[in-house]
């Protein structure tokens, strides 16, 4: 993990409560300055917990750029710290974490539903320890919620630059980010797909990409950053042969590079594609580095 990622993680981790004596100083909850949260129920009936961060800096003349972050229960705090670190380079950025009303960091069932296309049960890979096959197929309803329902709410809470909107997601979230680019081009101006699950549903996202390339008239100028860890696909010592084989079959590096090659013909239409590898990171460890790079890339001045 790089130095920037370690700094951000160290600044937001909350350590377990330990026993204290009467001589110990009193404790208080830790809060993130400038951050708030609220719950929203979508028209499709799903309730989301929204984490909103407004920088302690005046809004630019055109409003704040905004980064929408999937898995907001876990990604929001990291992105807030990265925004503070990067602000002197790219200016203030508002962060909107899109999560779920839970106490934990990730609602696995909800993200399977929200981030995926309709998927035959035999192609659904269960998460570790699961005793059931999660539902899939909610990605279009979730995309409509983000663009048509949530963004107007955010726009009423702060001054927003509608021409500088970004979205980021990891794993199945990265798969969803690619789907958002292909199905609602122009909805965002920057897309960050970290370790995208291109393998999902017998690699159906690749067919979406080919259809997108075949109709350049639909393409809007945007930046796409895809990232992956150099250790993704490598066997984990002590883990089961089945799970290690599943890691290998994702073909992460190969899949991301092939997706970039597929989209290369769209460079003349204004779709700028970049791939970043973090050599010493695995699928989970790559998250902080990918978010930091994604935030920087999304709002860097145009070359």
N, C-alpha and C positions, 0 to 999 in steps of 0.2 A: 504494500500500500504506500502511495507516495506521501510526501511530507504534508502537502495541502490537505489530503484526505484525513491523515492522522490528526491534524490540528482541528479540523471541523468536527470529527467524531469525538475528540476529547472534550470539546466545548459543549456538546449537547447530551452526553451520556448522563443518565441519572443512576446513581449507584443504589443498591438495595439498602433499606433502612437497617441500622444496627442498634443493638441495645445501648442506652445512654444512662448515665448516672445523673443525679441532681446537680452535679457540678459542671456538666456539659453545657455549652451554649445552646440556646433555643434554635430550632430549625424552622424553615419556612419553605413553601413550595417554590420551585424554580419556574419562572415564566420567560417568554421570549418577547422582548420589547417590540412593540409595533405589530404584534400578532394577535389575532382573535379567531374565533371559530363559530360556526353556525351550521344547523342541519337543514337540508332541503330534500323534499320528497319530489321525485320526478313525475312527469305525467304518466310514465309507465309503471309507477308504484314503488320504485326503489328509493330508500332513504340514504342520503349521502352526508357525510360530515365534511364540511368545507373549512379548510384552514387558510386564513388570509393574512398576508404580511404586507404592510405598507411601509416603505423605507422612511426613515427619519430625515429625508431630504426633499426639498420642493419638487413637485412634479415638473418634468420638462414641459416646454410650451405646448407640445402635442399630446401630453399625457404620459403616464407611466407605461413602458413596455411591460408585458405580463408573461410569466412562465406558468403554464398549467402542468402540474406534476401528478401523475398517477401514483397509486399506492401512497396517498398523502399522509397517512398515519406514520409512515416511516421515512418518507423522502423529504417532507416539508422542512424539518429542523435543519437537515444538512444543507438544503438549498438556501435557506435564510443565511446561514453562515457563509456560504460561498458568495452570495450576493454582497455581503458586507466586505469580504476580502477583495472582490473584483470591482467594486463600485468605482474606484478611482480610474479604472481603465474604460469601462463601458457605461458608466452612469447608473442611476438607481433603477431597479427592476422590482416590480411587485410580484409576489409569489402566491399562487393559488394551489394548495394541495387538495386533491380530490380523494377522499378516503371514505371510511365507513364508521357508523356509530358504535365502535367497539373500544375496549380498553387495550387490546393488543396492537401489534404493529401491522397486521395484515389479515384480512378476511379472505381466506383461500376460496371458499365457495363462491363468494360474490365476484371475486376477480376472474374466476373461471367463466362465470356467466357473462360478465361485462366485456371481457377482452377478446372473446373468441367468436368465430362463426359457428353456425349449426354444425355439429360434429358427431358422426356415428359413435355410439358408445365404445365400440371396439378400438377406436382411434384415440380415445381419451386416456391420457396417462394420469393416473391418480397421484396425488401428492403423498409424501411419506406418512405412514400411519393412518391413511384414510380407510374407512370401512364402507364407503359408498362411492359411486361414480357421480361427480358433480355435473350439474346442468351446464349447458353451453348455449351459444347462439344469440347472446344479447348485445353484440358489439354495435349494431346499427342503432338500437334504442339508446345505448349509452352515448354514442357519438351525437345523436340528436339532443340528448340532455346537455352535453358539454357546450355545444355550439348554440343551440336555440333557446335553452332555458337558463343555464348557469351564467353564460357570458353577459346577458343583459343584467342579471343580478349584480355581478361584479362591477359592471359599468355604472350602476347606480350608487355604489359604495366608494368609488374613487375615479379620478380622471384617467381614462385609458387611451393609449395610442392604438387605435384599431389596426394600424399598419405594421405593428410590431408585436405580434402574438406568437407564442411558442408553446409546444407541448412535448413532454418527455415521459418515457416509460421504459421499464426494464423487463426482460424476459417475455412473458405473455403481454405485458404492457408495451414492450417494444414492438411486438406483433401488431397490437392495436394501433400504435402510432403509424405504422406503414399502411394499415387499412384506412386510417383517417386521411392520409395523404392521397391515396388512390381513389377514395370515394367522395371526399369533400375538398378537392384542391382549392386553395385560396382561403380556406377557413383559418389556417394558420400560415405564418410566414417562415417559421422554423420548426423542424421536426427532429427530435432526438430519440432514436431507437437503439437502446442499450441492450446488447445481447438478445436481439429479437428472436422469438421462437418460430423461425421460418419453417421448421420441420413440422409444425402443428398441422393436423388435419390433412395428412399426406401431402404437405407442402402447398396447400391451396393458395397461399398468398402469392406464390410465384405466378400463378395464372392471373391473379389480379394485377400484378406488375406488368405482365405482357399486354394485357388489355389497356392499361394506362398508357403504355408507350405507343400502342397502336393508334391512339387518338390524341395527338399533340395539342389539338385545339382546346382540350380540357385542362391543360397544364397551366398553372399560375407560377410566377417567379417565387422561389422559396429555397431555403437551405435544408438539406437533410444530412444529419450526422448519424452514422451507424458505428457502434463501438462493440468490442468484444475483448475478453481476456485471453491471454496466450495459453493459459492452463485449462481453458474450457475444453471438455472432451477427454481430459486426462483422467486416468483411474485414480480413485481416492483410496489409499491404503486402508485396509480393514473394512471397507464397505462391501456390499454384496456384489457378486459377479453380474447379477441382473441390472443393478443400478449403475454400475460402471459401464456396462454395455449400452445402457440408455444414454449415458453422457456422450459416449463415443458416437452414437447414431445421430446426435443433433448436428454434427458436422458444422459447428458454429462458424469457424473461420472461413471455411469453404463457402458456406451458405451466404454469409454477409458479403464476401467479395463477389460472388456470383450475382447477388442482387444489385450491387453497385454497377457491375458490367451490364446488366439488363437495362438499367436506367440511364446509362451513359449517353445514348442517343438524344436524350432530352436536355443536354447541356445548353444547346442553342436556344431553348425555349425559356431559360432562366432557372432551371432546377440545378442547383449546385450541390453535388453529392460528395461527401467526404467520409472516409473510413479511418477509424483510429483503433489501434491495438494496444492493449496494456499487457505487456509480455508476462509479468509475474503474477497476474491475478486470475482467480477462478470465477465461476459464474456468480457467486455471491460477493466475493471480495472486490469485484470490479465496480460495484455500484457507486461508491463515493467518487472514484476517479471519473466515471462516465458522467455523473451529474455535474461535476465541476467543469469538465470539458464542454458538456452540452450547454451549460449556462453561458460560458464564455463565447462559444461559437455562435450561439443563437443571436446575441446582441452586440457582437463586435462590429465596428464600423465597416461598411462595405469597402472592399479593396478598390 
